[in-house]
């Protein structure tokens, strides 16, 4: 409890030299810190020009802007003080040292400001997860999907689901309480079955959309595969427009998977270069690379199967969408009977723009939808799947009404876990471990 009651502070802007640095403070000492560092308490929620003071208010080190947010109308639900100062490394260090020397004040842990917002009811677990996704977003589609969860639109839908289950639970309890009343139980059970059937259909639909949500959140996984010397690494560098992979004429140069994250027309794509596949391998290290290639292929959303005049096609098919790419067309054009989707030259750049367009089009088709996906994390998917199991049990015609009510309560509990009403502590550590300090 004392740990939670501590006042925390952090540099909330990027570290290093910058135009402006933002230092955030949250907790019961925030008011005292604001007065000490500014010489007065700024007006609530209005930016004030202030001197930046250290040495218990006796020494000015800068001029800045201060913002004061009294509880509960703040991000964390606690008193929050923010000061915007020039982004000098020296000035920032001096002010941070001043804060660190105060009693009951300590540096914030990763994600601790957001965690306090969750504990104080300013955010729910869905919004927190969305904020984590927004901080890591690298494409327009990722930002759009994360915002759908951050601003509460996803939570509103989950709350509607839960409300329907609460109503069903009330009907089931009525059946139990009025078993002697003729026709009451039958009418209530009919309403329960209709409501549950409708909810099952809705949940199944959003489960089917969850893979699209995963593609947006994690990026469409594109794996380059082919025999050694097909030019996979050169092609990876050409598509990425930078030297991501080591290129050599020596067979087996790529021993491990190499990844590059790209933004193709607002869609996140993870491009993976892999070890060349061949049957006879003398090196144990190369064999490990081949094993990893096979693992990556299992999770690929799109496979680029690459061949060239000196590296034939692989005699295998892939479960994922596949493009057959003929490389080194500047040396030898593709054979007429090769069923090639696209011919390129990683060396000259010919055909690379067309390949990028093709990848972008397929990635867009895989991840596109009218609305951002509702279920984007495995935890969320698992909660909905378990909820559906309980709903299926609840509409079992052979089940006693008392057991129907229990199954409905269990289904409602799964939705509570989904939004973080219960059972959140076991997932918070994983969520906040990916947050930056200062958020």
Steps between C-alpha positions, in 0.01 A plus 500: 500500500789737584643425156177613334479809723845622394516804278662406169677702233652434158623662184197442276662630182788334317841493665791697361527852358166634378307821448270431795511253787192400702530381860187351657426459872204310651400444860422672829821710500431647156352825636803560724737421212317743268533783753866418566601476133295797374478730802118482493217258419386545137130531424336160436513376140651822364855530366699752704838657423719423801861516616647152542648490850723260693673518837167508681389790281812712539670450164359558152626274221253568219168650390221261414130418487320333789172308508314411818225233504335457843349158568282337383497688167840376384643216294584290807210614718758643745644850526720539192760767429675538165780738414617569145855633483776537243627159396856554623650183643657702781179681597300177499757323718503787751122500540480120514768499772298757693189279486699191594623666818149566633341286771240240388577578135654242268552431127203338325518143377411412138130565443440607861304816412264290288481232768383760750242621249371141486496457878318831544232414244612750236558220248398137465724213393390522136598868485835424665576231245397735222732767636785250502425419137486870413842564654644224282303587185709543188228534237176689445287185528662410834430849636137484385443159658674596825295821526180294467598331828657801675199730466257243642306398190604136541418508872150631425432197281633261765282673760193445277584129481531482877171685553320244284645222715399678819143516367513129418630424849208696648253298292662174612477608864134584444443148371649361820300733727167443324511129420147460639356759262366330190657618173751739661800269462413405143462862391821606672698210351376590153624858546833369631547271200420778253735748670781246533462391137533861384804558723663178381466614140657839585791348692572248225509778243757700698705186562519447125628859470768455767762373255460821301553692823817304564626581150449872558649498851804278433541568129446272201776238509675466164764225480760475224593140422707327237810298429844641591621776264150581374563859610263514797723730706560734206127510435430569869740795488345630179143487635607649835706770322785444745770241577317273741661169405856399415540418130756253366542256212595230750220247552360491851597858588167560675502274806221662699172678436533876448198729532415850384186694587350701215207736455348432159225749423400521867513122559761346731699220338772285656739375232705193597811377320577133562775246455506334159333159489690200366504130578869432570647723768846448650486779757308455825452878523354514149262216590378702799434789262300271270297377798415860585400563140251215522360643826455845345316349203242350737397846619540688169208699362670540161790300356732635232638188332816617321703336224760608245707355217748354755250400771200291394153506651442303819308177452246586765171684541405737780183535704504880478430727205806469273663718236752337266780753439769460234811691606806607299295569189777736389723195448254233385126560444246263649431176310179509298345207690599611850156634610664814634289766672768764469852540360742733678864592531615580851825630350361746244172570682287399203162367610552594869231770498254254347590244768448752780163591350403133483600438862314813608185394314497151652578634849213744462259225397604286798465775760232726354156540652219754535577551870807436719499149643351462847715208623870553438682315780511133590371580849191663353443216254532240779245681720243510218558136408449393861190717522360320195560162665292606801228643275479172308461316830233745615268424208534123545136383523587226753655741750315587823410867538742537793787381278384727217529795739850387603617470140366850427686637803820332381454649154449844657817453706699440182384835364596658833848358453503634147455861610702455820229508766643179650819300462724777364806471722642198317508687167608847616868410531518384139308801371702766681837337434472635143409855607755779505593683819296818522181340368 
